[in-house]
Amino acid sequence: MVQLIFEITWNCPCKCPFCQIPKVNKILQLSDYRKVLGLFRRYYEDDEYAVVLSGGEPSIVPSLRRYVEVAQELGFMVTIATNAYNIENVLGSRPDLIEISIDYYGRKHDELRGVEGLFDNAIRLLERASEEGIPTVVRSTLMKDNLRDILELRSFLNNSGLEETPILVMPVRGVKELKPTQQQIMRLQRYEGIYLSDNCPAGLSSFAVTPELEVLPCIFYRKRLGRFWKFTKEELDEIVREGAKIPRFPCEKN
């Protein structure tokens, strides 16, 4: 599968301590987004193409539905990765999958993100998406202090009719002071419905594109592979060559 992660905006109401996204007012132009999608679609001969609309926080982009539609028209499966700040905008955009970011349970999650009511918003989005037939996953960043929160969240979902919603967990990358222990990681692996990410397609089959049209191997590892100026095959050739040089899990070395 070829996966493109588009940071369609760098705007976000949250203040997560591990976030590496620049805090500036930037939105990826829809016309440029379409050009990048088309270029990758023509470049790779693959059976599956996926787009993740990320940020910043994509739910604050008024034209979010158009970003979804453009990618779907080109044959991409579309995921919106959101903190659930604007529930109606996410649901109204009709993606193929909604990935909801939750790192702590209850009020503790709101305190980390700096937005009152965000945890309740996330749960409402899970419930509404289920009612409307849109598949969902929860994405949690495992840190040294939130293992119990993730387990509590799993229990809550199981008891709320959302037992089919998986929790995808990635250990925090690039922030050593928040890194969980190996024992914490191994403990999570014992629980049904919790899945740990253990692969790294960065720069090989997965690329992140910023609002400034820079291409990165990953949202966590922000080494620039190249930038689109003319949207040519030659520009993409160079990006792919640079991506192939990236070691696996490069953010672990930061």
N, C-alpha and C positions, 0 to 999 in steps of 0.2 A: 504494500500500500504506500502511495505517495501522500504525505500529509503536509499541508501548509498551515501554519499558525499565523493569523493576521492580527497584529495589535492595531485594531482599527481606530483606537483612540488611546491616548495616554492620560486622559482625564479619568479621575476616580475619586469618589468621596471618602474612601477608606485611607487608613494610615498604618498599614501592616509593617511591622519592623523589619521583616525579611524581604520586602518587595524591592526589586532592582529596577523597576520601571521609572524613567525620568518623570518628575512632577512638573510637566509643562502642558500647555494647552495645544494639543495636536490631534488632528483627525485625518485618517487616510482617505484621500479623495476616491469616490466611487469609480470614476473613470480609470484611475491608475490601478485600482484594485482589480478591475475587470481585465486590464491588460496583463497584469502579472498572472492571474488565473489562466488566461488563454495561453500565455507563453509556457507555463509549466505543463499544461494539458497537452500541448503539441510536442513538448520535449520528451516526456516520459511515455513509454508504451507500457501501460499497466492496466490491470483489471479493476483496481479500486483507487479512487481519488477522494481524499478527505480534506475538508477545511475546518479549522477551529477559529471561530471569531472570539478574540480575546481582547485584553487591554493592558492597562487601565481597566475600565469597566464598560463593556459593550452595551449594557442595557440603557446607558444614558445617551446613546446615539439615536436621534429621532428617526433616521432612515434605516434602522437596523434591518427591517424586513427586506429592503432592497438588496442589502449585502447577502442575505440568505438566498433570495431569489436568483440573483446573478450567478452565484456559485452552483445552485441546483440546476439552472438552465445549462450549465457547462458540464454537468455530470458528476459534480462533487457531492458527497454526503456532508452535511453541514452540522457541526456542533457549536453551540454557544456556551462558552465558559464564562460563568457569571457569579457574582456574589449575591444576586437576587435583589439588587437595589430597586430596580423598576420591573416588577413582576409582569405587568400588563404588556410592556414593550417586548419582553422575552417571549411570552406566550403568543402574542400577536404576530411575531415574525415567523412562526411555524417552522422551526428547525427540525432536523431529523433526530437530534439528541440534545438534551440540556445537561450540562455539567455544572453542578452547583458547588461552590467552594465553601466548606465549613471546617474550621480548624479546632474549635473549642465548643463545649456544650453550654447552651443557654446564654446567660448574661455575660459570661466570661468571653464568649466569642465576640459579642458587641464591644466589650471593653478593648480587646485586642485590635479590632478593626476601626474603632473610633466612631461607630455609627449605631445609635440607639435603635433597637428593634430589628437589626439585621438578621439575627438568628431566627426569629419568628417569620420574617419574610422568606428566608430560605426554606423553612418547613412548609409554609403556605404554597410556595412555588412547586415543591415536590408533590404536594397533594393536588394542586390544580393541574399540573402537567399529567399526573396519573389519570385524573378524571377526563382529560382531553385526549388521552391516548398518545402522548409524547413521551418516549423513553427518557429516563433520567439516570444519572449517576451522581454520587457525591464524591468530590475530590478533597482529600485532606492532606495537609502537609504535616508529616510527623516531626515533632520537635522533642527536645528532652523533657518537656513538662506537660505534654498533652496526650500521652498514651491513654490515661484513664478517661479523658474526654471522648476520645474516638470510640472506646469500648462502650461508654455510656450512650453515645449517639447511635451505635449499632443496636443496642438494646431498645432504645426509644423507637427507632424505625421499625424494628420487629414487632413492637407492641402497638404500632399505629397504622397497621395495614400496609406498610411500606417495606416489608421484608424482602421483596424482590429487587429493591434498589441497592445496587452494590456500592460499597465504599472503596474507592481507589486511593491508595495511600502512597505518597512519595516522600521519603526522608528529605528534610530540608537540604538544599544544595547551596554551597558557596557562603554559608554563614556559620563558621565553626563553633561559635559560642552557643548556638541553638541546636547543634547536631545531637541526635539521639544516640544511645548506646546500641551496640550490636544485640545485647540482651533484650532491649525494648523492641527492636525490629523483629527478632525471632519470636517474641511473645505474640505479636500481632498476627503472625503467620498461622497461628493455631485456631483462629476464629473464623467460622463460616460467614461468608458475606463480606469479608475484608480481603482485599487483594493488594499486594505490594508490587510496585513497579520495579522491575529488575532488568530492563533493557534500556539501551541508549541509541536511538536512531539519529541523533543530532548530526546534521550535515550530510547524512547519507540518504535517508528517505524522508527526513523531516526537516523543515526549514521554518524559521520565524521571520516575518516581514513587518517592519516598523512603519509608522506613519510617514517617516522620511524616506521610505523605499530602500532602506538598508536591509540586507539579508543576514540573519544570524543563524548559527547552528541550533540554537535553543533559547527559550526565554530566560533560562537560568545562566547560560554561558553566553555572554554578550560580546563575543569577539566578532567583528565585522568580516563577513566573507566577501562582501561586494555590495554594490548599489546599482539600482536600475536608473538609467538616465534615458535611454532610447528604447528600452524593452526589446532588446535583440537577443538572438540565440548566442551570440558571442559573449554578451554580458553574463548569461546564464551558464555558459560553458565555464567561465572563470569561477563563478560561484560554486559550481559543482566540484571543480578541481580543488578549490580551497576547502570545501566541506569534507572531501575525502581524506584530508590531512589531519582532521581533528581526532584525537584519541578518544576512546570511550570514557564516559563520565568525566569530561574535562573539568566540570565545575567542582569536582571533589578536590582538585588541586589548588583551588583558590584560597 
